Amino acid sequence: MRHALLAALTGAALMAGCGGSGNGNRDDDAGAGGSARATATIVIEDFLYSPRAATVRAGAPIAVRNDDRAPHTLTDRSPARAFDSGTIRGGQRGTVRFRRPGTHEYFCELHPYMKGTVTVTG
């Protein structure tokens, strides 16, 4: 009985750790994600976003790929924090979707000197 309980607890702990990259993707209207393929990619490498200025159509997802070892975010600079990729660990990916046209400034919450913009067209 003791071995069965230990096995069940171990299995539950392992399953809890398999939740993906751990990034709570969301955007300026509703949760990011979905089955749409990203139309742009922002790569994080050497504590820089590349490109620093991206352009996408409203509603299109942007893939965020972290090629650093350190974790990063892609977070709205406005006080509203309308979008946030969540923490994207090194070697992981995330997605952000922008629904409202305009130019949106973002930064990394963990490394505030990292900055960029996304222009969303109608």
C-alpha positions in Angstrom: 0.0 0.0 0.0 2.8 2.4 0.9 4.5 1.8 -2.5 1.3 2.4 -4.4 0.8 5.7 -2.6 4.4 6.8 -3.3 4.0 5.8 -7.0 0.8 7.8 -7.2 2.3 10.9 -5.6 5.4 10.7 -7.8 3.3 10.4 -10.9 1.2 13.4 -9.9 4.3 15.5 -9.2 5.7 14.6 -12.6 2.5 15.5 -14.4 2.3 18.8 -12.7 5.8 19.7 -14.0 4.8 18.9 -17.6 2.7 22.1 -18.2 4.7 23.4 -21.1 6.9 26.5 -21.1 5.1 28.1 -18.1 4.2 31.3 -20.0 0.8 32.7 -19.3 0.2 34.1 -22.8 -2.4 36.7 -23.0 -3.1 39.7 -25.2 -4.9 43.1 -25.2 -8.4 41.6 -25.6 -8.5 37.9 -24.8 -6.1 35.0 -24.2 -3.5 34.5 -26.9 -3.0 31.2 -28.5 -5.4 29.4 -30.7 -4.6 27.5 -33.9 -3.6 30.5 -36.1 0.0 30.4 -37.3 2.2 33.3 -36.3 2.7 35.9 -39.0 5.8 37.5 -37.3 8.5 36.3 -35.0 10.3 38.3 -32.4 13.5 36.6 -31.3 15.2 37.3 -28.0 18.9 36.8 -28.1 21.8 38.5 -26.2 19.2 40.4 -24.1 17.8 42.1 -27.2 14.6 41.8 -29.2 15.0 41.3 -32.9 13.5 43.0 -34.7 13.1 45.8 -32.2 10.2 47.1 -34.3 7.7 44.6 -35.8 4.5 45.1 -37.8 1.5 42.8 -37.9 -2.1 43.0 -38.9 -4.7 43.3 -36.1 -5.6 39.9 -34.7 -2.5 38.1 -36.0 -0.3 36.3 -33.5 3.3 37.1 -33.0 5.6 34.3 -32.0 8.2 35.1 -29.4 11.3 32.8 -29.3 13.7 33.1 -26.4 17.2 32.1 -27.6 18.8 33.2 -24.4 19.5 31.1 -21.4 17.8 33.7 -19.1 14.0 33.9 -18.9 12.3 37.0 -20.5 8.9 38.5 -21.1 7.3 40.7 -23.8 5.1 43.0 -21.7 3.1 46.1 -22.5 4.9 49.3 -21.3 1.6 51.1 -20.6 0.2 51.1 -17.0 -2.7 49.0 -18.3 -0.4 46.0 -19.1 -2.8 45.1 -21.9 -0.6 42.3 -23.2 2.0 40.0 -21.6 3.7 36.9 -22.9 4.3 35.7 -19.4 7.7 34.4 -18.5 9.3 32.6 -21.4 12.2 30.5 -20.2 15.4 30.1 -22.2 15.0 28.0 -25.3 11.2 28.3 -25.1 8.5 30.0 -27.2 5.5 32.1 -26.5 2.8 33.9 -28.4 1.2 37.4 -28.2 -1.8 38.5 -30.2 -2.6 42.2 -30.7 -6.2 43.1 -31.7 -6.1 46.9 -31.6 -4.4 48.9 -34.3 -1.7 51.3 -33.2 1.9 51.3 -32.0 2.5 49.3 -28.8 5.6 49.7 -26.8 6.9 46.6 -24.9 9.7 45.6 -22.5 11.0 42.7 -20.5 9.7 42.8 -16.9 12.8 40.9 -15.8 15.2 43.2 -17.7 13.5 46.6 -18.1 16.2 48.0 -20.4 15.1 45.5 -23.1 12.5 47.4 -25.3 10.7 47.2 -28.6 7.6 48.2 -30.5 4.9 46.4 -32.4 2.8 48.4 -35.0 -0.6 46.8 -35.5 -2.3 47.7 -38.8 -6.1 47.5 -39.4 
